[in-house]
Amino acid sequence: MLPKLLPNLVDLPMGLGDHLHELRRRLVLPVACIVVAFFVAFAFHAELKLLLVRPLRQAIALIDPAAAMKLGLSVDSSRLLTPLTLQESTLLSAQVSFDAAIALTIPVLLFQLWMFVATGLKAAERRLAFLFVPFGVILFYTGALVGYFWGLPYFFAWLMEWQAADPVASTFFLGMDLYHKFFLNMTLCFGLIMDIPWAVMVLVRVGFVSIAQFSRLRRYVAIINLMLAAVITPTTDFFSLMVMFIPMQLLFEGGLLASRLMMWMKARREARGVR
């Protein structure tokens, strides 16, 4: 039964103007939440900046002390980013505050969008979407956290070791804006990669691609994952490519396995006459 969070959803015909008015009404709360969360987060911008460089500090602790000395790095210092302009430090404070506001508001935004879309769905489609959407969000946040606490520190440590061994590289230098963009992109990548099983299950459940088709297309999926891994990883060496590609392929296989279990359970319910 659909949760009571979605009461009285009635399939009524609406014009384009009514749809736009309803969409604007649904977006008011998320926008207000983003504004409030931004100002609250900005009050803690210094703490957010320290969280931003935490993976860097963990990476410094992981590498060889001699390599850290070559790069001029110290695990005891959090001053690891270099402002290239006078206003870059201020802009970074605003950026990390906005990032925190968006991260906190995404569930509110998705719920409001779901309430908007749900009016045009059938009851069975509503139940299906209500099960899959939270699952996708949870997996995304899980991937982002795994990347933050484990993936990024080890990846940064490997890059630092490589730079320390480079005979032509100078001491460590990283601009604030460049690091923020790189950190944000990599965190989003980790979150989206964790959603691969979810995407496979959704495509199978809605009938867009069957399990048999996915099995036949496995080699092409591997090629796509390899290409995506090459785009995500900033280096061109084989090791870093495999570090990104292998988890992506394993997550795809996990999604395929979960899809088989999901469709088997669906077939059993249908055999018992339960939709």
C-alpha positions in Angstrom: 0.0 0.0 0.0 1.3 3.4 -0.9 2.4 5.3 2.3 0.2 7.9 3.8 2.8 10.5 2.8 1.0 10.6 -0.5 -2.7 11.1 0.3 -5.5 11.8 -2.2 -3.5 11.6 -5.4 -6.2 11.8 -8.0 -5.7 11.5 -11.7 -7.3 14.7 -12.8 -6.7 16.3 -16.2 -4.6 19.5 -16.0 -3.6 22.1 -18.6 -0.1 23.3 -19.2 -0.6 26.4 -17.2 -1.9 24.4 -14.2 1.1 22.1 -14.5 3.5 25.0 -14.5 1.7 26.6 -11.5 1.9 23.3 -9.6 5.6 23.0 -10.4 6.4 26.5 -9.2 4.4 25.8 -6.0 6.4 22.6 -5.5 9.7 24.4 -6.0 9.1 27.1 -3.4 9.9 24.9 -0.4 13.2 23.5 -1.8 14.4 27.0 -2.9 13.6 28.3 0.6 15.4 25.4 2.2 18.5 26.0 0.0 18.5 29.7 1.0 18.2 29.0 4.7 20.7 26.2 4.6 23.2 28.3 2.8 23.2 31.0 5.4 23.4 28.4 8.2 26.3 26.7 6.5 28.1 29.9 5.8 28.2 30.5 9.5 30.4 27.4 9.6 32.4 28.0 6.4 35.7 27.6 8.2 34.7 24.1 9.5 33.5 23.2 6.0 36.8 24.2 4.5 38.6 21.9 6.9 36.2 19.1 5.9 37.1 19.9 2.3 40.8 19.3 2.8 40.4 16.3 5.1 41.0 13.8 2.3 44.2 15.6 1.4 45.4 15.5 5.0 44.6 11.8 5.1 46.5 11.2 1.9 49.6 13.0 3.3 49.4 10.6 6.3 49.3 7.6 4.0 52.3 8.5 1.8 55.9 8.0 2.7 57.3 10.8 4.9 60.2 11.3 2.4 57.7 11.8 -0.4 55.7 14.3 1.7 59.0 16.2 2.4 59.8 16.4 -1.3 56.4 17.9 -2.0 56.7 20.3 1.0 53.6 18.8 2.7 52.9 18.4 6.4 50.0 16.4 7.9 50.0 18.8 10.9 48.9 21.7 8.7 45.5 22.3 7.0 46.9 25.2 4.9 47.2 23.0 1.8 45.4 25.2 -0.8 46.8 28.3 -2.5 44.5 31.2 -3.3 45.4 32.5 -6.8 43.4 35.7 -6.5 42.5 38.1 -3.6 38.8 37.0 -3.6 39.4 33.2 -4.0 39.3 32.5 -0.3 35.9 34.3 0.0 34.5 32.6 -3.0 35.5 29.2 -1.7 33.7 29.9 1.6 30.5 30.7 -0.5 31.0 27.6 -2.7 31.4 25.1 0.2 28.4 26.6 1.9 26.3 26.3 -1.2 27.5 22.7 -1.7 26.4 21.9 1.9 23.0 23.6 1.3 22.4 21.5 -1.9 23.5 18.3 -0.2 21.0 18.9 2.7 18.2 20.0 0.4 18.3 17.3 -2.3 15.9 15.0 -0.4 13.4 17.8 0.0 13.7 18.7 -3.7 13.3 15.1 -4.8 10.2 14.6 -2.6 8.5 17.7 -4.0 9.3 16.7 -7.6 8.0 13.2 -6.8 4.7 14.7 -5.5 4.5 16.7 -8.7 5.1 13.8 -11.0 3.0 11.3 -9.0 -0.2 13.0 -10.0 0.3 11.8 -13.5 1.2 8.2 -12.6 -0.9 5.1 -12.2 -1.1 3.5 -8.7 1.3 0.7 -9.6 3.7 3.2 -11.1 3.6 5.3 -8.0 4.4 2.3 -5.8 7.3 1.3 -8.0 8.7 4.9 -8.1 8.3 5.3 -4.4 10.4 2.2 -3.8 13.1 3.0 -6.3 13.7 6.8 -5.8 14.7 6.6 -2.1 16.9 3.6 -2.9 18.7 5.6 -5.6 19.3 8.6 -3.3 20.6 6.4 -0.5 23.0 4.7 -2.8 24.2 8.0 -4.1 24.9 9.4 -0.7 26.6 6.1 0.3 28.9 6.3 -2.7 29.7 9.9 -2.0 30.6 9.0 1.6 32.7 6.0 0.6 34.6 8.3 -1.8 35.1 10.9 0.8 36.3 8.7 3.6 38.2 6.0 1.6 38.4 6.6 -2.2 39.7 10.1 -2.3 42.4 9.8 0.4 43.9 6.7 -1.3 43.6 8.2 -4.7 45.2 11.5 -3.6 48.0 9.5 -1.9 48.7 7.6 -5.1 48.8 10.9 -7.1 51.2 12.4 -4.5 53.5 9.4 -4.5 53.6 9.7 -8.3 54.4 13.4 -8.2 57.1 12.9 -5.6 58.8 10.3 -7.9 58.6 12.6 -10.9 62.1 13.9 -11.7 60.7 17.2 -13.2 57.9 18.0 -10.8 58.3 20.9 -8.3 56.9 21.2 -4.8 53.2 20.6 -4.2 50.9 23.4 -5.5 47.1 23.3 -5.6 44.8 26.3 -6.2 41.6 26.6 -4.1 39.2 26.7 -7.0 41.0 23.9 -8.9 40.9 21.6 -5.9 37.3 22.4 -5.1 36.2 21.5 -8.6 38.2 18.3 -8.6 36.9 17.3 -5.2 33.3 18.0 -6.2 33.6 16.2 -9.5 35.2 13.1 -7.9 32.6 13.0 -5.1 29.8 13.2 -7.6 31.4 10.5 -9.6 31.7 8.2 -6.6 28.0 8.8 -5.8 26.9 8.2 -9.4 29.0 5.1 -9.7 27.3 3.6 -6.6 24.0 4.1 -8.4 25.0 1.7 -11.2 23.1 -1.3 -9.6 20.1 0.9 -9.1 20.1 2.1 -12.7 20.3 -1.5 -13.9 17.4 -2.6 -11.7 15.3 0.3 -12.8 15.9 -0.4 -16.5 15.0 -4.1 -16.0 12.0 -3.4 -13.8 10.4 -0.9 -16.2 11.0 -3.3 -19.1 13.3 -1.0 -21.1 16.1 -3.6 -21.1 15.7 -7.3 -20.2 18.1 -9.3 -18.2 18.9 -11.4 -21.2 19.7 -8.3 -23.3 21.9 -7.0 -20.5 23.8 -10.3 -20.5 24.3 -10.2 -24.2 25.5 -6.6 -24.1 27.9 -7.2 -21.2 31.0 -6.7 -23.4 29.6 -3.4 -24.6 28.8 -2.3 -21.1 32.4 -3.1 -20.2 33.6 -0.9 -23.0 31.3 2.0 -21.9 32.5 1.6 -18.3 36.1 1.6 -19.5 35.5 4.8 -21.4 33.8 6.5 -18.5 36.6 5.4 -16.2 39.1 7.0 -18.6 37.1 10.2 -18.6 36.8 10.3 -14.8 40.4 9.5 -14.0 42.7 12.5 -14.5 45.8 10.4 -15.3 46.5 8.2 -18.3 48.2 5.3 -16.6 46.7 1.8 -16.6 46.6 1.4 -12.8 44.4 4.3 -12.1 42.1 3.3 -15.0 41.6 -0.1 -13.6 41.0 1.2 -10.0 38.0 3.1 -11.4 36.9 0.5 -14.0 36.8 -2.6 -11.9 34.4 -1.3 -9.2 32.1 0.0 -12.0 32.0 -3.3 -13.7 31.5 -5.2 -10.4 28.6 -2.9 -9.5 27.0 -3.5 -12.9 27.2 -7.3 -12.3 25.8 -6.8 -8.8 22.9 -4.8 -10.3 22.3 -7.6 -12.8 22.3 -10.2 -10.0 19.9 -8.1 -8.0 17.7 -7.7 -11.0 17.4 -11.5 -11.4 16.4 -11.8 -7.8 13.9 -8.9 -8.2 12.2 -10.4 -11.3 12.1 -13.9 -9.7 10.3 -12.4 -6.7 7.9 -10.5 -9.0 7.2 -13.7 -10.9 6.4 -15.5 -7.6 4.0 -12.7 -6.5 2.2 -12.8 -9.9 1.9 -16.6 -9.6 0.1 -16.1 -6.3 -2.1 -13.4 -7.9 -0.5 -10.5 -6.0 0.4 -7.5 -8.2 
